[in-house]
Amino acid sequence: MNHGICIAITYYDEKGYLTKCVDSVLKQTEPPDEILIYDDASKFPAKNYIPKDCGIKIYREEVNRGVGYARNALLMSARADYIHFHDADDVFYPDWCAKVKYIANTEEPDAIITEVAVCNDGQIVSENFWELKYLKEIKNLASFILHHGMIPAAITVKRDIALKTGGFRTREVLALS
């Protein structure tokens, strides 16, 4: 089976960071099937920071609703089998999508967890921010998450599972969803 990957980017005035993020997506060794951006009522519209005619769909809100609402809107708009939520100020490794597609198509997991590197001024500060190597020792995902946290940039999930769980909490319910 050929499972599609959607990269769903939330944006709120990150300007040039969005340009770098989108550039890293467009330079993937294997492209995603969908790229969606949710512009949450930015003063500096997302459309001004991406290449024209690059096939990216932008959804723009006129009232700022928060990241939980934005991710839910992208979840509802996506059509690919898997969805990856990403912040506009983060970039991708060049082979990220190829590796995630390979796992999706060979193993068909409910979720794919990838490592995250932390950079400062283009220099890698920490190669293994999430420290996935410890997951083998703990052998329990829930326990691992309680100890190490969970960030959307590290997870790609089957879209239908995200829909069944109800998506993200909005800021009215949980400030950082």
Backbone bond lengths (Angstrom), bond angles and torsions (degrees), N, CA, C in turn:
res aa  C-N    CA-C-N  psi(-1)  N-CA   C-N-CA  omega(-1)  CA-C   N-CA-C  phi
1 M - - - 1.451 - - 1.532 109.09 -
2 N 1.311 115.86 147.12 1.466 120.46 178.74 1.528 109.33 -109.87
3 H 1.330 115.08 99.06 1.463 120.51 -179.00 1.519 110.40 -85.10
4 G 1.318 116.44 133.32 1.453 121.73 178.02 1.514 111.99 -85.70
5 I 1.328 115.08 154.76 1.470 122.94 179.10 1.526 108.62 -119.89
6 C 1.324 115.54 130.16 1.465 121.88 173.95 1.522 108.24 -110.19
7 I 1.322 116.11 129.05 1.455 120.93 171.01 1.520 106.72 -99.84
8 A 1.325 116.03 118.15 1.461 123.52 -175.46 1.533 108.64 -111.71
9 I 1.332 115.77 109.11 1.469 121.42 -173.04 1.523 110.63 -105.75
10 T 1.332 115.44 128.00 1.465 120.03 173.50 1.526 108.31 -94.58
11 Y 1.333 115.07 139.30 1.465 121.15 -174.84 1.521 110.82 -136.10
12 Y 1.336 115.16 132.79 1.456 121.00 170.56 1.528 108.61 -147.76
13 D 1.325 116.20 91.04 1.463 124.14 175.32 1.531 115.54 60.20
14 E 1.337 117.62 28.50 1.464 118.81 176.16 1.529 112.34 -79.54
15 K 1.307 117.84 -7.50 1.468 125.84 175.61 1.530 112.66 44.34
16 G 1.326 117.50 -113.10 1.457 122.27 -174.76 1.519 114.41 -60.08
17 Y 1.329 116.99 -24.80 1.464 119.31 176.07 1.527 110.26 -64.87
18 L 1.340 116.42 -36.97 1.459 119.68 176.25 1.524 109.89 -61.72
19 T 1.315 117.26 -41.74 1.465 121.44 178.51 1.528 110.01 -57.19
20 K 1.325 117.23 -45.95 1.470 121.11 179.45 1.528 111.27 -65.57
21 C 1.319 116.53 -40.91 1.459 121.06 178.88 1.526 110.28 -61.35
22 V 1.330 116.46 -51.61 1.467 121.23 -178.84 1.523 110.49 -62.89
23 D 1.310 117.20 -39.95 1.464 120.86 177.96 1.530 110.13 -58.87
24 S 1.330 116.76 -41.91 1.470 119.81 179.90 1.529 111.35 -67.78
25 V 1.330 117.30 -29.33 1.469 120.99 176.55 1.526 109.91 -73.42
26 L 1.321 116.95 -45.55 1.462 121.08 -177.51 1.527 112.42 -68.13
27 K 1.328 117.40 -19.80 1.467 121.45 179.47 1.531 113.01 -96.63
28 Q 1.320 117.83 12.31 1.458 120.40 178.33 1.523 110.54 -60.61
29 T 1.337 116.65 144.35 1.464 120.03 177.85 1.523 111.23 -64.53
30 E 1.321 116.19 -27.79 1.466 122.41 171.80 1.527 105.93 -134.01
31 P 1.319 118.34 119.85 1.467 119.94 -172.75 1.526 112.77 -73.18
32 P 1.328 116.58 154.73 1.459 119.56 172.20 1.528 109.27 -71.51
33 D 1.308 116.50 165.62 1.462 121.07 -179.55 1.521 112.09 -82.84
34 E 1.329 115.99 -26.75 1.466 121.82 178.44 1.516 109.18 -142.61
35 I 1.326 115.74 145.19 1.456 121.64 170.44 1.521 106.01 -131.02
36 L 1.318 116.26 118.48 1.455 122.26 -179.82 1.524 109.34 -120.67
37 I 1.323 116.21 142.22 1.469 121.43 176.07 1.517 107.92 -126.85
38 Y 1.327 115.54 134.16 1.457 121.30 173.77 1.519 107.89 -109.98
39 D 1.327 116.24 113.56 1.466 123.48 179.23 1.526 106.90 -94.36
40 D 1.320 115.61 109.33 1.469 121.88 -173.14 1.530 112.10 -88.07
41 A 1.334 115.33 64.23 1.473 122.71 176.57 1.532 112.59 61.21
42 S 1.316 115.85 43.19 1.462 120.76 -179.65 1.518 112.38 -68.58
43 K 1.332 115.77 149.32 1.469 120.68 171.77 1.524 109.76 -71.36
44 F 1.327 115.66 -29.05 1.461 122.94 179.37 1.529 107.20 -112.97
45 P 1.330 118.22 94.92 1.466 121.99 -172.98 1.526 114.22 -55.97
46 A 1.321 115.16 140.33 1.458 122.38 -179.57 1.522 112.06 -56.38
47 K 1.319 117.24 -36.24 1.469 120.61 -176.50 1.531 112.11 -58.34
48 N 1.335 117.71 -23.55 1.462 121.67 179.76 1.530 113.19 -79.28
49 Y 1.326 117.29 -6.31 1.459 120.85 -174.15 1.526 113.74 -121.43
50 I 1.336 115.97 13.37 1.462 119.72 175.33 1.519 109.01 -128.63
51 P 1.332 117.39 155.73 1.469 119.35 178.46 1.529 111.33 -63.92
52 K 1.287 116.25 144.40 1.462 120.95 176.38 1.527 108.94 -71.71
53 D 1.308 116.07 149.50 1.467 122.66 176.53 1.530 113.46 55.38
54 C 1.342 116.86 39.59 1.463 119.43 179.68 1.530 111.76 -101.35
55 G 1.325 117.07 4.23 1.458 120.78 176.65 1.520 115.17 82.85
56 I 1.314 116.80 11.03 1.465 120.81 179.26 1.525 108.95 -89.90
57 K 1.322 115.76 132.40 1.464 121.10 177.32 1.522 108.65 -94.52
58 I 1.340 116.34 125.56 1.468 121.77 178.95 1.525 109.25 -109.45
59 Y 1.309 115.34 131.19 1.461 122.67 172.49 1.524 106.06 -109.26
60 R 1.311 116.47 127.08 1.468 119.88 -177.54 1.518 109.77 -120.01
61 E 1.315 115.65 129.31 1.456 123.34 176.95 1.522 108.00 -98.75
62 E 1.300 117.50 145.14 1.465 121.92 178.75 1.526 112.37 -91.57
63 V 1.344 115.94 -13.89 1.466 122.01 177.30 1.520 107.01 -125.41
64 N 1.333 117.14 132.06 1.460 121.03 179.94 1.519 109.55 -66.82
65 R 1.351 115.98 123.13 1.463 121.15 -175.13 1.529 112.80 -114.84
66 G 1.328 117.80 -12.52 1.461 120.27 179.10 1.520 113.12 98.15
67 V 1.345 114.92 163.32 1.456 121.40 -172.60 1.532 113.04 -68.10
68 G 1.318 118.67 -35.19 1.469 120.25 178.40 1.517 111.44 -62.68
69 Y 1.319 116.26 -46.28 1.465 121.57 177.53 1.533 109.66 -61.92
70 A 1.340 116.63 -43.68 1.468 121.72 -179.05 1.526 110.77 -60.83
71 R 1.319 117.31 -45.89 1.469 120.38 -179.67 1.523 111.20 -64.86
72 N 1.317 116.84 -38.48 1.464 119.45 177.38 1.522 111.56 -64.65
73 A 1.326 117.41 -39.86 1.464 120.99 178.05 1.530 110.11 -62.98
74 L 1.330 116.92 -41.61 1.465 120.70 177.61 1.526 111.08 -66.50
75 L 1.320 117.01 -39.75 1.465 121.80 177.30 1.527 110.31 -58.69
76 M 1.311 116.91 -44.20 1.464 121.07 -179.95 1.527 111.95 -68.88
77 S 1.316 117.79 -29.16 1.470 122.08 -177.50 1.526 113.10 -85.24
78 A 1.316 117.13 -25.18 1.467 121.53 -176.46 1.523 110.90 -65.88
79 R 1.316 115.65 151.70 1.459 121.61 178.47 1.528 112.17 -122.55
80 A 1.311 118.04 -15.89 1.465 121.68 -178.39 1.529 110.55 -70.22
81 D 1.328 116.52 161.04 1.469 121.92 -179.52 1.525 112.72 -68.44
82 Y 1.345 115.85 -35.02 1.461 121.47 -179.67 1.521 109.24 -117.94
83 I 1.340 115.83 146.28 1.462 120.47 178.78 1.528 109.50 -129.95
84 H 1.318 113.92 140.00 1.466 121.48 178.73 1.526 107.27 -124.09
85 F 1.321 117.20 117.35 1.465 122.15 178.55 1.524 108.46 -87.63
86 H 1.325 115.34 133.45 1.462 119.70 -173.44 1.525 109.73 -140.91
87 D 1.311 116.71 143.81 1.460 121.78 175.97 1.521 109.43 -85.94
88 A 1.308 116.95 147.37 1.468 122.62 -176.06 1.523 113.42 -65.11
89 D 1.316 117.79 -18.99 1.472 119.32 -177.89 1.530 112.78 -98.14
90 D 1.336 117.05 16.48 1.459 121.90 177.74 1.523 109.39 -118.40
91 V 1.324 116.79 148.30 1.467 121.56 179.56 1.533 110.12 -115.07
92 F 1.326 115.27 168.76 1.463 122.89 -178.68 1.528 110.62 -109.62
93 Y 1.324 115.77 148.03 1.455 120.23 165.95 1.522 107.48 -65.43
94 P 1.338 118.96 149.20 1.470 121.48 -175.39 1.528 115.42 -59.82
95 D 1.331 117.81 -27.80 1.467 119.66 -177.83 1.529 112.77 -108.10
96 W 1.318 116.56 16.10 1.467 120.53 -178.90 1.527 111.55 -56.14
97 C 1.306 117.52 -52.91 1.461 121.24 -174.79 1.532 111.53 -64.57
98 A 1.310 118.12 -40.46 1.468 121.34 179.15 1.533 110.40 -60.38
99 K 1.326 116.41 -42.93 1.467 120.14 -179.77 1.521 111.66 -68.13
100 V 1.328 116.83 -42.22 1.465 120.40 179.92 1.531 110.19 -66.97
101 K 1.322 117.89 -41.72 1.470 120.68 177.43 1.530 111.33 -62.24
102 Y 1.316 116.32 -41.19 1.459 119.88 179.14 1.531 110.26 -58.93
103 I 1.312 116.86 -48.56 1.468 120.55 -179.91 1.529 110.44 -64.14
104 A 1.328 117.44 -43.84 1.468 120.96 179.57 1.522 111.07 -59.25
105 N 1.314 116.88 -41.51 1.457 120.96 -175.27 1.519 114.87 -83.81
106 T 1.318 118.01 -21.64 1.466 119.66 179.56 1.527 112.58 -98.42
107 E 1.337 116.87 -32.18 1.462 119.55 -175.67 1.527 113.76 -113.39
108 E 1.320 117.62 -21.29 1.468 124.22 -178.79 1.536 113.28 49.16
109 P 1.328 117.63 49.71 1.473 119.25 179.81 1.531 111.26 -73.39
110 D 1.314 116.29 163.84 1.467 120.80 175.21 1.517 110.96 -69.91
111 A 1.337 116.02 -34.18 1.464 121.12 179.76 1.528 109.16 -145.68
112 I 1.319 114.68 149.40 1.460 122.05 177.01 1.524 106.57 -120.64
113 I 1.320 115.60 121.61 1.459 120.62 -178.61 1.523 108.43 -105.15
114 T 1.312 116.42 128.26 1.457 121.34 179.93 1.525 109.92 -121.49
115 E 1.306 115.67 155.61 1.457 121.94 178.92 1.525 110.02 -73.33
116 V 1.297 115.99 157.80 1.459 123.33 179.61 1.528 108.03 -126.81
117 A 1.321 116.43 135.65 1.462 121.14 175.36 1.526 108.47 -105.40
118 V 1.306 116.21 146.87 1.460 121.64 177.57 1.524 108.00 -104.82
119 C 1.341 115.84 129.98 1.467 121.06 -179.39 1.522 110.11 -122.19
120 N 1.326 115.40 154.51 1.448 122.26 174.50 1.524 106.70 -139.13
121 D 1.321 116.72 120.38 1.469 121.85 -177.27 1.528 112.20 53.17
122 G 1.328 116.52 40.52 1.455 121.50 176.98 1.515 115.39 81.91
123 Q 1.315 117.93 -3.08 1.462 122.38 -179.89 1.525 109.72 -104.01
124 I 1.341 116.41 134.38 1.458 120.17 178.52 1.522 109.32 -71.37
125 V 1.333 115.58 123.37 1.459 122.49 178.39 1.526 109.46 -92.15
126 S 1.332 116.09 -40.62 1.459 122.16 178.95 1.519 108.79 -142.28
127 E 1.314 116.69 119.74 1.463 121.85 -178.80 1.524 111.66 -73.56
128 N 1.319 116.57 -29.89 1.461 121.53 -174.41 1.524 111.08 -126.42
129 F 1.319 115.84 68.07 1.461 121.68 -176.73 1.527 112.11 -57.53
130 W 1.308 116.09 -44.82 1.465 120.10 -174.80 1.514 112.51 -84.46
131 E 1.322 117.11 -13.65 1.462 124.18 177.75 1.533 112.84 54.45
132 L 1.331 115.56 53.42 1.459 121.27 179.87 1.524 113.15 -60.06
133 K 1.317 116.94 -21.39 1.471 119.73 179.57 1.529 111.06 -57.31
134 Y 1.334 117.80 -28.17 1.457 121.34 -179.51 1.521 112.85 -77.12
135 L 1.321 117.93 -14.78 1.456 121.06 178.52 1.528 110.23 -62.61
136 K 1.325 117.80 -34.69 1.464 121.32 178.26 1.520 110.92 -64.12
137 E 1.333 117.05 -35.94 1.466 120.98 179.93 1.526 111.02 -73.41
138 I 1.329 116.56 -42.40 1.471 120.94 -176.61 1.524 110.51 -75.44
139 K 1.329 117.37 -38.61 1.464 124.86 177.62 1.524 113.67 59.14
140 N 1.303 116.88 20.79 1.455 120.90 178.39 1.521 107.14 -144.11
141 L 1.320 116.72 111.70 1.458 121.02 -174.42 1.528 112.21 -60.65
142 A 1.326 117.55 -42.59 1.473 119.96 -179.16 1.527 110.76 -61.42
143 S 1.319 117.12 -44.37 1.464 120.96 178.74 1.527 110.76 -64.13
144 F 1.329 116.17 -41.53 1.464 120.83 178.20 1.521 110.63 -59.05
145 I 1.327 116.73 -45.99 1.466 121.23 -178.52 1.530 111.09 -64.50
146 L 1.327 117.11 -38.28 1.469 119.85 177.56 1.523 111.33 -62.93
147 H 1.326 117.57 -33.99 1.463 121.51 -179.66 1.524 113.74 -85.50
148 H 1.319 117.71 -32.61 1.463 121.30 -172.22 1.529 114.57 -115.10
149 G 1.318 117.10 -8.93 1.457 119.89 -178.11 1.517 112.67 80.95
150 M 1.316 115.37 178.32 1.457 121.75 -178.74 1.517 107.58 -144.43
151 I 1.314 116.69 131.00 1.459 120.74 177.13 1.531 108.79 -126.43
152 P 1.326 117.02 140.16 1.470 119.54 -178.33 1.524 114.05 -56.10
153 A 1.327 118.83 -33.80 1.467 121.22 -177.79 1.522 113.00 -64.88
154 A 1.318 118.31 -10.87 1.457 121.59 -179.52 1.523 112.87 -99.69
155 I 1.322 118.27 -2.60 1.459 120.35 -170.82 1.523 111.85 -130.24
156 T 1.314 115.10 135.72 1.454 123.31 170.01 1.518 104.90 -119.70
157 V 1.314 117.31 129.62 1.456 121.16 -172.49 1.529 110.65 -127.35
158 K 1.329 115.36 152.33 1.463 118.53 173.18 1.526 107.97 -61.10
159 R 1.306 115.42 131.33 1.465 120.90 -176.58 1.536 111.24 -59.76
160 D 1.319 117.81 -41.95 1.462 119.21 -177.59 1.525 111.95 -64.77
161 I 1.319 117.92 -31.10 1.466 120.15 176.95 1.524 110.26 -70.67
162 A 1.340 116.58 -42.41 1.468 119.62 176.77 1.529 110.59 -59.95
163 L 1.321 116.92 -39.31 1.472 120.09 177.86 1.528 111.17 -65.97
164 K 1.332 117.22 -42.50 1.472 121.11 -179.21 1.526 112.37 -64.78
165 T 1.333 116.94 -32.27 1.467 119.55 -179.23 1.525 112.23 -80.02
166 G 1.326 116.52 -8.45 1.465 119.82 179.03 1.513 113.83 92.16
167 G 1.325 117.55 4.89 1.463 120.08 176.01 1.515 112.79 73.73
168 F 1.318 114.97 -145.13 1.464 122.40 -174.91 1.524 110.95 -98.71
169 R 1.308 115.45 152.21 1.454 120.55 172.97 1.526 107.86 -76.49
170 T 1.320 116.38 143.15 1.459 119.65 176.71 1.520 108.89 -83.67
171 R 1.322 116.51 166.59 1.476 120.24 -175.40 1.525 112.65 -64.25
172 E 1.320 117.48 -20.06 1.471 119.25 175.95 1.524 111.24 -68.02
173 V 1.331 116.46 -26.59 1.461 122.23 -178.46 1.530 111.44 -97.97
174 L 1.341 115.46 -43.82 1.466 121.10 -176.97 1.528 107.54 -146.83
175 A 1.311 116.36 114.66 1.469 121.50 -172.25 1.526 113.03 -53.01
176 L 1.304 118.09 -50.40 1.464 121.62 178.78 1.527 107.21 -109.80
177 S 1.320 115.57 98.81 1.465 120.35 -174.16 1.506 109.97 -100.53
